[in-house]
Amino acid sequence: MHQIYTFLFLKKLYSIEKLTPDLLITLGLREKNGKYTNAGALFAGENDYRGIDLVKFGDNINVMLDRAQIEKVSVLKLCQDALQKYRQYYQNEVIDGAYRRKNE
């Protein structure tokens, strides 16, 4: 079966106007024979991969305060969503007099 992938998230993230077959080969997402590489499948905007669960636990691992299941999307989108959750729960800003600083 010949899989056809779209790379819309990759194109948007890196402002790529047109993903040509040569560019996909250069990026290691496609082989010269037209088949996609494993990296190509992972970077594709929609794929068949399970993805990840992002969980913020409470007092112990039995208490989940927040959970996001992200699947069948590009690894770029997975990373972006994971960073967003990290920033949401583990970064804060502290006002110290006239200064504001970010804590991580």
LOLO-445989 format. One record per residue: residue number from 1; residue in three letters; x, z, y of N, C-alpha, C in turn. Coordinates in pm, whole numbers, plus 32768, in hexadecimal, padded with zeros to 4 digits. Example, Ala and Ser with C-alpha at 12.3 -4.5 7.8 and 13.67 -1.06 7.14 Angstrom:
2
{pos:1	code:ala	n.east:8527	n.up:830C	n.north:7DC7	ca.east:84CE	ca.up:830C	ca.north:7E3E	c.east:8528	c.up:830C	c.north:7EB6}
{pos:2	code:ser	n.east:8505	n.up:82C4	n.north:7F1F	ca.east:8557	ca.up:82CA	ca.north:7F96	c.east:850A	c.up:8313	c.north:8003}
This chain:
104
{pos:1	code:met	n.east:8054	n.up:8000	n.north:7F89	ca.east:8000	ca.up:8000	ca.north:8000	c.east:8058	c.up:8000	c.north:807C}
{pos:2	code:his	n.east:803D	n.up:7FAA	n.north:80D8	ca.east:808A	ca.up:7FA1	ca.north:8154	c.east:8047	c.up:7FF6	c.north:81BF}
{pos:3	code:gln	n.east:808B	n.up:805F	n.north:81E6	ca.east:8055	ca.up:80BE	ca.north:8248	c.east:806B	c.up:8088	c.north:82D5}
{pos:4	code:ile	n.east:8007	n.up:8093	n.north:8329	ca.east:8014	ca.up:806E	ca.north:83B6	c.east:8005	c.up:80ED	c.north:8408}
{pos:5	code:tyr	n.east:806C	n.up:810B	n.north:8455	ca.east:806C	ca.up:8182	ca.north:84A8	c.east:8066	c.up:815C	c.north:853B}
{pos:6	code:thr	n.east:802C	n.up:81B3	n.north:8589	ca.east:8033	ca.up:81A5	ca.north:861B	c.east:808C	c.up:8215	c.north:864F}
{pos:7	code:phe	n.east:80CC	n.up:81FD	n.north:86BB	ca.east:8127	ca.up:825E	ca.north:86F5	c.east:80FF	c.up:8279	c.north:8786}
{pos:8	code:leu	n.east:807E	n.up:828D	n.north:879D	ca.east:804B	ca.up:829D	ca.north:8825	c.east:8084	c.up:8319	c.north:8869}
{pos:9	code:phe	n.east:8091	n.up:8388	n.north:881F	ca.east:80C6	ca.up:8402	ca.north:885C	c.east:8159	c.up:83EE	c.north:8881}
{pos:10	code:leu	n.east:81A6	n.up:83B0	n.north:882B	ca.east:8232	ca.up:8391	ca.north:8846	c.east:823E	c.up:8338	c.north:88C1}
{pos:11	code:lys	n.east:81EC	n.up:82D0	n.north:88C8	ca.east:81EE	ca.up:8275	ca.north:893B	c.east:81CD	c.up:82BF	c.north:89BC}
{pos:12	code:lys	n.east:8167	n.up:8313	n.north:89B8	ca.east:813E	ca.up:835B	ca.north:8A31	c.east:81A8	c.up:83C0	c.north:8A5B}
{pos:13	code:leu	n.east:81DD	n.up:840B	n.north:89FB	ca.east:823E	ca.up:8474	ca.north:8A19	c.east:82BD	c.up:843C	c.north:8A58}
{pos:14	code:tyr	n.east:82EA	n.up:83C9	n.north:8A28	ca.east:8366	ca.up:838F	ca.north:8A5A	c.east:8351	c.up:8314	c.north:8AB2}
{pos:15	code:ser	n.east:82D7	n.up:82FE	n.north:8ADE	ca.east:82B5	ca.up:828F	ca.north:8B38	c.east:82E9	c.up:8209	c.north:8B04}
{pos:16	code:ile	n.east:82D0	n.up:81EF	n.north:8A86	ca.east:82F7	ca.up:8170	ca.north:8A48	c.east:8283	c.up:8110	c.north:8A57}
{pos:17	code:glu	n.east:829C	n.up:809F	n.north:8A96	ca.east:8231	ca.up:803E	ca.north:8AAB	c.east:820A	c.up:7FF6	c.north:8A2B}
{pos:18	code:lys	n.east:826F	n.up:7FCB	n.north:89DE	ca.east:8252	ca.up:7F7F	ca.north:8965	c.east:82B4	c.up:7FA6	c.north:88F8}
{pos:19	code:leu	n.east:8280	n.up:7FD1	n.north:8887	ca.east:82D3	ca.up:7FF1	ca.north:8813	c.east:82DD	c.up:7F75	c.north:87BB}
{pos:20	code:thr	n.east:834B	n.up:7F30	n.north:87C6	ca.east:8361	ca.up:7EB8	ca.north:8777	c.east:8397	c.up:7EDF	c.north:86EE}
{pos:21	code:pro	n.east:838C	n.up:7E85	n.north:868C	ca.east:83C8	ca.up:7EA1	ca.north:8609	c.east:845E	c.up:7EC0	c.north:8613}
{pos:22	code:asp	n.east:84A5	n.up:7E7A	n.north:866B	ca.east:8535	ca.up:7E95	ca.north:867C	c.east:854E	c.up:7F21	c.north:86B0}
{pos:23	code:leu	n.east:84FC	n.up:7F4F	n.north:870D	ca.east:850C	ca.up:7FD6	ca.north:8743	c.east:84EC	c.up:803E	c.north:86D7}
{pos:24	code:leu	n.east:8486	n.up:8026	n.north:8688	ca.east:8465	ca.up:8082	ca.north:861B	c.east:84D8	c.up:808B	c.north:85B6}
{pos:25	code:ile	n.east:8519	n.up:801A	n.north:859B	ca.east:858C	ca.up:8019	ca.north:8540	c.east:8600	c.up:8066	c.north:857F}
{pos:26	code:thr	n.east:861A	n.up:804F	n.north:85FF	ca.east:8685	ca.up:8095	ca.north:8646	c.east:866F	c.up:812C	c.north:8646}
{pos:27	code:leu	n.east:85F4	n.up:8157	n.north:8656	ca.east:85D3	ca.up:81E5	ca.north:8656	c.east:85D0	c.up:8222	c.north:85CA}
{pos:28	code:gly	n.east:85DE	n.up:81CD	n.north:8564	ca.east:85DD	ca.up:81FE	ca.north:84DB	c.east:8553	c.up:821B	c.north:84A6}
{pos:29	code:leu	n.east:84EE	n.up:81E1	n.north:84E4	ca.east:8463	ca.up:81F9	ca.north:84BC	c.east:842F	c.up:818E	c.north:845C}
{pos:30	code:arg	n.east:8479	n.up:8120	n.north:8454	ca.east:844E	ca.up:80B0	ca.north:8400	c.east:84C9	c.up:806D	c.north:83C6}
{pos:31	code:glu	n.east:84BB	n.up:8037	n.north:834E	ca.east:8528	ca.up:7FED	ca.north:830F	c.east:851D	c.up:7F59	c.north:8331}
{pos:32	code:lys	n.east:8587	n.up:7F11	n.north:8319	ca.east:8587	ca.up:7E81	ca.north:8338	c.east:8521	c.up:7E34	c.north:82E5}
{pos:33	code:asn	n.east:84FF	n.up:7E68	n.north:826F	ca.east:849C	ca.up:7E24	ca.north:821A	c.east:840C	c.up:7E40	c.north:8245}
{pos:34	code:gly	n.east:83FA	n.up:7E8D	n.north:82B2	ca.east:8375	ca.up:7EA8	ca.north:82E7	c.east:8337	c.up:7F2A	c.north:82BB}
{pos:35	code:lys	n.east:8375	n.up:7F6C	n.north:8259	ca.east:8340	ca.up:7FED	ca.north:822A	c.east:836A	c.up:805B	c.north:828A}
{pos:36	code:tyr	n.east:8312	n.up:80BC	n.north:829B	ca.east:8332	ca.up:812D	ca.north:82F0	c.east:8386	c.up:8192	c.north:82A3}
{pos:37	code:thr	n.east:83DF	n.up:81D3	n.north:82EA	ca.east:8431	ca.up:823D	ca.north:82AF	c.east:83E0	c.up:82BE	c.north:82AD}
{pos:38	code:asn	n.east:8416	n.up:8324	n.north:826B	ca.east:83D5	ca.up:83A7	ca.north:826E	c.east:83CB	c.up:83DA	c.north:82FE}
{pos:39	code:ala	n.east:8436	n.up:83C2	n.north:834B	ca.east:8432	ca.up:83EA	ca.north:83D9	c.east:83C3	c.up:83A0	c.north:8422}
{pos:40	code:gly	n.east:83B0	n.up:8321	n.north:8402	ca.east:8345	ca.up:82D4	ca.north:8440	c.east:82BD	c.up:8310	c.north:8423}
{pos:41	code:ala	n.east:82AA	n.up:833C	n.north:83A6	ca.east:822B	ca.up:837B	ca.north:8382	c.east:8217	c.up:83FE	c.north:83CD}
{pos:42	code:leu	n.east:8282	n.up:844B	n.north:83DE	ca.east:8277	ca.up:84CB	ca.north:8424	c.east:8260	c.up:84BA	c.north:84BA}
{pos:43	code:phe	n.east:829B	n.up:8453	n.north:84F5	ca.east:828C	ca.up:843C	ca.north:8584	c.east:820E	c.up:83ED	c.north:85A7}
{pos:44	code:ala	n.east:81CA	n.up:83B8	n.north:8542	ca.east:814F	ca.up:836C	ca.north:855B	c.east:80E5	c.up:83C5	c.north:8598}
{pos:45	code:gly	n.east:8094	n.up:838A	n.north:85EE	ca.east:802B	ca.up:83D7	ca.north:8632	c.east:7FC6	c.up:8413	c.north:85D4}
{pos:46	code:glu	n.east:7FA6	n.up:83CD	n.north:8569	ca.east:7F4D	ca.up:83FF	ca.north:8501	c.east:7F92	c.up:83E8	c.north:847C}
{pos:47	code:asn	n.east:7F9A	n.up:8450	n.north:842B	ca.east:7FDA	ca.up:8442	ca.north:83A9	c.east:7F92	c.up:849B	c.north:8344}
{pos:48	code:asp	n.east:7FC5	n.up:849E	n.north:82CB	ca.east:7F84	ca.up:84EB	ca.north:8260	c.east:7FC6	c.up:8571	c.north:8247}
{pos:49	code:tyr	n.east:801E	n.up:859D	n.north:829F	ca.east:8067	ca.up:8619	ca.north:8288	c.east:8016	c.up:8694	c.north:82B1}
{pos:50	code:arg	n.east:802A	n.up:86FC	n.north:8268	ca.east:7FDE	ca.up:8778	ca.north:8277	c.east:7FEB	c.up:87B4	c.north:8302}
{pos:51	code:gly	n.east:8063	n.up:87BA	n.north:8338	ca.east:8075	ca.up:87F6	ca.north:83BB	c.east:809E	c.up:8887	c.north:83B2}
{pos:52	code:ile	n.east:8072	n.up:88D7	n.north:8411	ca.east:809A	ca.up:8964	ca.north:8417	c.east:8025	c.up:89BC	c.north:8440}
{pos:53	code:asp	n.east:8032	n.up:8A3B	n.north:841E	ca.east:7FD8	ca.up:8AA3	ca.north:8450	c.east:8026	c.up:8AF5	c.north:84B5}
{pos:54	code:leu	n.east:7FEE	n.up:8B09	n.north:8529	ca.east:802A	ca.up:8B60	ca.north:858E	c.east:7FD5	c.up:8BDD	c.north:8596}
{pos:55	code:val	n.east:8013	n.up:8C50	n.north:8581	ca.east:7FC8	ca.up:8CCD	ca.north:857A	c.east:8008	c.up:8D36	c.north:85D4}
{pos:56	code:lys	n.east:7FB5	n.up:8D7A	n.north:8621	ca.east:7FE1	ca.up:8DF2	ca.north:866A	c.east:7FA3	c.up:8E68	c.north:8621}
{pos:57	code:phe	n.east:7FFA	n.up:8EBC	n.north:85EC	ca.east:7FCC	ca.up:8F30	ca.north:859F	c.east:7FB5	c.up:8FA7	c.north:85FA}
{pos:58	code:gly	n.east:7F62	n.up:9000	n.north:85CB	ca.east:7F48	ca.up:907E	ca.north:8611	c.east:7FA9	c.up:90E9	c.north:85E1}
{pos:59	code:asp	n.east:7F73	n.up:915D	n.north:85C1	ca.east:7FC6	ca.up:91CF	ca.north:8597	c.east:800E	c.up:91B5	c.north:8513}
{pos:60	code:asn	n.east:7FD5	n.up:9160	n.north:84BD	ca.east:8016	ca.up:913D	ca.north:843F	c.east:7FED	c.up:90AF	c.north:8419}
{pos:61	code:ile	n.east:8022	n.up:907E	n.north:83A8	ca.east:8007	ca.up:8FF3	ca.north:8384	c.east:7F79	c.up:8FDB	c.north:8352}
{pos:62	code:asn	n.east:7F2E	n.up:9045	n.north:8341	ca.east:7EA2	ca.up:9037	ca.north:8319	c.east:7E45	c.up:9023	c.north:8390}
{pos:63	code:val	n.east:7E79	n.up:9036	n.north:8408	ca.east:7E29	ca.up:9027	ca.north:8482	c.east:7E5C	c.up:8FAC	c.north:84CD}
{pos:64	code:met	n.east:7E08	n.up:8F45	n.north:84D2	ca.east:7E2C	ca.up:8ECC	ca.north:851B	c.east:7DDF	c.up:8EC9	c.north:859E}
{pos:65	code:leu	n.east:7E26	n.up:8ECD	n.north:860D	ca.east:7DE6	ca.up:8ECA	ca.north:8690	c.east:7DC6	c.up:8E3C	c.north:86BC}
{pos:66	code:asp	n.east:7E16	n.up:8DDD	n.north:868E	ca.east:7DFF	ca.up:8D51	ca.north:86B1	c.east:7E3C	c.up:8CFB	c.north:8644}
{pos:67	code:arg	n.east:7DF8	n.up:8C8E	n.north:8623	ca.east:7E2B	ca.up:8C33	ca.north:85BD	c.east:7E06	c.up:8BA5	c.north:85E4}
{pos:68	code:ala	n.east:7E68	n.up:8B4D	n.north:85DA	ca.east:7E51	ca.up:8ABF	ca.north:85F4	c.east:7E8A	c.up:8A71	c.north:857F}
{pos:69	code:gln	n.east:7E38	n.up:8A1D	n.north:8542	ca.east:7E65	ca.up:89C6	ca.north:84D7	c.east:7E74	c.up:893A	c.north:8511}
{pos:70	code:ile	n.east:7EED	n.up:8908	n.north:850B	ca.east:7F08	ca.up:8884	ca.north:8543	c.east:7F37	c.up:882B	c.north:84D1}
{pos:71	code:glu	n.east:7EF0	n.up:87BE	n.north:84BB	ca.east:7F14	ca.up:8767	ca.north:844B	c.east:7EF6	c.up:86D6	c.north:846A}
{pos:72	code:lys	n.east:7F37	n.up:8680	n.north:841F	ca.east:7F24	ca.up:85EF	ca.north:8425	c.east:7F43	c.up:85B5	c.north:84AF}
{pos:73	code:val	n.east:7FA6	n.up:85F1	n.north:84F3	ca.east:7FD3	ca.up:85BE	ca.north:8575	c.east:806B	c.up:85B3	c.north:8573}
{pos:74	code:ser	n.east:80A1	n.up:8572	n.north:85D7	ca.east:8130	ca.up:855F	ca.north:85E5	c.east:817A	c.up:85E5	c.north:85EC}
{pos:75	code:val	n.east:81F5	n.up:85E8	n.north:85B6	ca.east:8246	ca.up:8662	ca.north:85C1	c.east:8261	c.up:8682	c.north:8653}
{pos:76	code:leu	n.east:8260	n.up:861E	n.north:86A9	ca.east:8271	ca.up:8637	ca.north:8738	c.east:81FD	c.up:8689	c.north:876F}
{pos:77	code:lys	n.east:8185	n.up:8668	n.north:8743	ca.east:810D	ca.up:86B2	ca.north:876C	c.east:8110	c.up:873F	c.north:8730}
{pos:78	code:leu	n.east:813D	n.up:874B	n.north:86B3	ca.east:8149	ca.up:87CF	ca.north:8675	c.east:81A5	c.up:8828	c.north:86C6}
{pos:79	code:cys	n.east:8218	n.up:87F2	n.north:86EC	ca.east:8279	ca.up:8840	ca.north:873B	c.east:8240	c.up:8865	c.north:87C3}
{pos:80	code:gln	n.east:81FD	n.up:8808	n.north:8803	ca.east:81C3	ca.up:8822	ca.north:8887	c.east:815A	c.up:8891	c.north:887F}
{pos:81	code:asp	n.east:8106	n.up:888C	n.north:8819	ca.east:809F	ca.up:88F3	ca.north:8809	c.east:80DC	c.up:897B	c.north:87E7}
{pos:82	code:ala	n.east:8145	n.up:897B	n.north:8795	ca.east:8188	ca.up:89F9	ca.north:8773	c.east:81C9	c.up:8A37	c.north:87EE}
{pos:83	code:leu	n.east:8208	n.up:89E4	n.north:8841	ca.east:8244	ca.up:8A17	ca.north:88BD	c.east:81DB	c.up:8A4D	c.north:891C}
{pos:84	code:gln	n.east:8168	n.up:8A0C	n.north:8922	ca.east:80FC	ca.up:8A3B	ca.north:8978	c.east:80CC	c.up:8AC5	c.north:894C}
{pos:85	code:lys	n.east:80BD	n.up:8AD8	n.north:88C9	ca.east:8094	ca.up:8B5B	ca.north:8895	c.east:80FF	c.up:8BC4	c.north:88B0}
{pos:86	code:tyr	n.east:817D	n.up:8BA1	n.north:88A0	ca.east:81EA	ca.up:8BFE	ca.north:88BD	c.east:81E4	c.up:8C2B	c.north:894F}
{pos:87	code:arg	n.east:81D6	n.up:8BCA	n.north:89A8	ca.east:81D0	ca.up:8BEB	ca.north:8A37	c.east:8156	c.up:8C40	c.north:8A57}
{pos:88	code:gln	n.east:80E7	n.up:8C24	n.north:8A15	ca.east:806B	ca.up:8C6F	ca.north:8A2C	c.east:807B	c.up:8D02	c.north:8A08}
{pos:89	code:tyr	n.east:80BE	n.up:8D1F	n.north:899B	ca.east:80C3	ca.up:8DA8	ca.north:8969	c.east:8146	c.up:8DF2	c.north:897F}
{pos:90	code:tyr	n.east:81B4	n.up:8DA9	n.north:8993	ca.east:8235	ca.up:8DED	ca.north:8996	c.east:8282	c.up:8DDB	c.north:8A17}
{pos:91	code:gln	n.east:824C	n.up:8D97	n.north:8A78	ca.east:828A	ca.up:8D8D	ca.north:8AFB	c.east:822E	c.up:8DCE	c.north:8B60}
{pos:92	code:asn	n.east:826A	n.up:8E12	n.north:8BBE	ca.east:821B	ca.up:8E4B	ca.north:8C2A	c.east:826F	c.up:8E4E	c.north:8CA8}
{pos:93	code:glu	n.east:822E	n.up:8E62	n.north:8D16	ca.east:8274	ca.up:8E6A	ca.north:8D96	c.east:8269	c.up:8EF8	c.north:8DCB}
{pos:94	code:val	n.east:82D7	n.up:8F28	n.north:8DFF	ca.east:82DD	ca.up:8FAF	ca.north:8E35	c.east:82FD	c.up:8FA6	c.north:8ECA}
{pos:95	code:ile	n.east:82AD	n.up:8FEA	n.north:8F1A	ca.east:82C7	ca.up:8FEF	ca.north:8FAA	c.east:8317	c.up:906D	c.north:8FC4}
{pos:96	code:asp	n.east:838D	n.up:9058	n.north:9000	ca.east:83E8	ca.up:90C7	ca.north:901D	c.east:8408	c.up:90BF	c.north:90B2}
{pos:97	code:gly	n.east:83BC	n.up:9108	n.north:9101	ca.east:83CD	ca.up:9101	ca.north:9192	c.east:839E	c.up:907A	c.north:91C4}
{pos:98	code:ala	n.east:83F8	n.up:9032	n.north:9206	ca.east:83D7	ca.up:8FAE	ca.north:923C	c.east:83F8	c.up:8F3E	c.north:91D9}
{pos:99	code:tyr	n.east:8425	n.up:8F62	n.north:9162	ca.east:8450	ca.up:8EFD	ca.north:9102	c.east:83F4	c.up:8EFA	c.north:9089}
{pos:100	code:arg	n.east:83EA	n.up:8E85	n.north:9050	ca.east:839E	ca.up:8E72	ca.north:8FD5	c.east:83FD	c.up:8E37	c.north:8F6F}
{pos:101	code:arg	n.east:8401	n.up:8E71	n.north:8EF9	ca.east:8458	ca.up:8E3C	ca.north:8E91	c.east:840A	c.up:8E2C	c.north:8E10}
{pos:102	code:lys	n.east:8435	n.up:8DCB	n.north:8DC1	ca.east:83F2	ca.up:8DAE	ca.north:8D42	c.east:843C	c.up:8DF6	c.north:8CD2}
{pos:103	code:asn	n.east:83F2	n.up:8E3E	n.north:8C80	ca.east:8429	ca.up:8E80	ca.north:8C0A	c.east:8405	c.up:8E30	c.north:8B8F}
{pos:104	code:glu	n.east:8464	n.up:8E25	n.north:8B34	ca.east:8448	ca.up:8DE3	ca.north:8AB4	c.east:8461	c.up:8E44	c.north:8A44}
